């Protein structure tokens, strides 16, 4: 089930920007970077998914910074 959720997050959905993605990406990135116990076990079985999911989080969060209005 976790793998299906990750695949759905990484799938391209065209050029539309989903405002919910940064809210989803931030907790995932935080959990990956702190080596959360549940994810640590999953990534031990699927090591390539850690780098792919982390790359996706960085891409989504970086895009979010570009869309924020300047103050």
Secondary structure per residue as TSV (DSSP state, phi and psi in degrees):
chain	resnum	aa	ss	phi	psi
A	1	X	-	360.0	-42.4
A	2	X	H	-63.0	-41.0
A	3	X	H	-63.5	-38.3
A	4	X	H	-63.9	-41.1
A	5	X	H	-62.7	-41.3
A	6	X	H	-65.9	-44.2
A	7	X	H	-60.4	-40.0
A	8	X	H	-64.7	-37.4
A	9	X	H	-67.1	-37.3
A	10	X	H	-82.6	-13.0
A	11	X	S	-72.0	136.1
A	12	X	-	-73.9	140.1
A	13	X	-	-120.2	33.0
A	14	X	T	86.5	-152.5
A	15	X	T	-101.5	-3.3
A	16	X	-	-69.4	143.0
A	17	X	-	-101.3	123.2
A	18	X	-	-94.2	116.5
A	19	X	T	-66.8	-16.0
A	20	X	T	-79.3	-18.7
A	21	X	H	-58.7	-44.2
A	22	X	H	-61.4	-34.3
A	23	X	H	-66.8	-28.6
A	24	X	H	-83.1	-40.8
A	25	X	H	-70.0	-37.9
A	26	X	H	-58.9	-50.3
A	27	X	H	-64.0	-35.6
A	28	X	H	-64.1	-46.6
A	29	X	H	-62.4	-44.5
A	30	X	H	-60.3	-42.8
A	31	X	H	-66.9	-39.6
A	32	X	H	-66.9	-44.9
A	33	X	H	-69.0	-27.8
A	34	X	T	-94.3	5.2
A	35	X	T	55.6	59.0
A	36	X	-	-56.4	139.7
A	37	X	H	-55.6	-42.8
A	38	X	H	-65.0	-42.9
A	39	X	H	-73.0	-32.0
A	40	X	H	-59.5	-42.6
A	41	X	H	-67.3	-39.5
A	42	X	H	-66.1	-45.2
A	43	X	H	-71.9	-19.0
A	44	X	H	-66.6	-35.1
A	45	X	H	-82.3	-32.5
A	46	X	-	-128.5	73.9
A	47	X	H	-65.1	-30.2
A	48	X	H	-68.0	-26.2
A	49	X	H	-69.6	-26.7
A	50	X	H	-62.7	-49.9
A	51	X	H	-68.1	-38.2
A	52	X	H	-66.1	-43.8
A	53	X	H	-69.0	-38.9
A	54	X	H	-65.2	-40.7
A	55	X	H	-62.2	-42.3
A	56	X	H	-62.0	-44.3
A	57	X	H	-60.5	-45.4
A	58	X	H	-63.6	-38.9
A	59	X	H	-65.9	-45.2
A	60	X	H	-66.1	-44.5
A	61	X	H	-70.4	-32.4
A	62	X	H	-68.2	-39.4
A	63	X	H	-66.2	-36.4
A	64	X	H	-63.2	-37.6
A	65	X	H	-64.1	-35.6
A	66	X	H	-69.7	-29.2
A	67	X	H	-86.7	-14.6
A	68	X	S	-70.8	138.7
A	69	X	-	-67.6	145.9
A	70	X	-	-82.1	144.2
A	71	X	-	-111.0	360.0
